[in-house]
Amino acid sequence: MRRTRAAVAAAWLAMAAAAAGAETFHYRVDWRFWHAGDIELRYGDGEAIATLKTRGFVDALYHVDNRYRVEFGEGWCARSARFDVREGARRREIRIRYHDPPGRVRYVERDLVRKRVVLRKSLPVPPCVHDELTALARFRTMELEPGGEVWLPVSNGKKSVRARVRALAREEVQTPAGVFPAIRYEAFLFNNVLYRRRGRLLFWLTDDGRRLPVQFQVRLRFYYGTITLRLVRYESR
């Protein structure tokens, strides 16, 4: 099920662009012809919590029930993250500590089935670094016109990179939550940047002051297909 796991990882990347404050985003995940799953992303009180669950045919093929939690400080600087992975027979716990010790990130991945550490890494990082969620959330606070681009320091604990995000075009996006005027962006995280797999990550933010993340697409090789996330419901308080 390597390619299904790749699709799951790509979906995590794609839904990462929500903003700070007390907000909740609900997304429908479509893969090829199927409603593949649902994602809920909540931000507030210095943390973001994301859950991903497969549905229907895809769930019968390969059950996924993942939970990711990241703590961050001022400027969206990541402090720690925990990823609880339940994918088919796989059970993993991933813990990431940023600046522990200062100037480095520590990554520990445990196989909960075999009860052993399968990967341990330590890398140098800049004073303020983001994980995937906080990097894209930080980008939501920026105003970037089509043709412009920015670079953000990103680390998932296994690699530390400067990731490029480029504004592409203004478009109208139709989702279950409504029709939105938006700007389409591309985040360059695949193709051996943060992840080795070949692919493209596109996302759409509303072209207004809220800059709501309303749609995402992860375009992998043709035999994997395209994963699309569309906003179903948005809540703020």
Buried (B, 14 or more C-beta within 10 A) or exposed (E): EEBBBBBBBBBBBBBBBBBBEEBBBBBBBBBEEBBBBBBBBBBBEEBBBBBBBBBEEBBEEBEBBBBBBBBBEEEBBBBBBBBBBBBEEBBBBBBBBBBEEEEBBBBBBBBEEEEEEEEEBBBEBEEBBBBBBBBBBBBBEEEBEEEEEBEBBBBBBBBBBEBBBBBBEEBEBEBEBEEBEBBBBBBBBBEEBBBEBEBBBBBBBBBEEBBBBBBBBBBBEEEBBBBBBBBBEBEEE
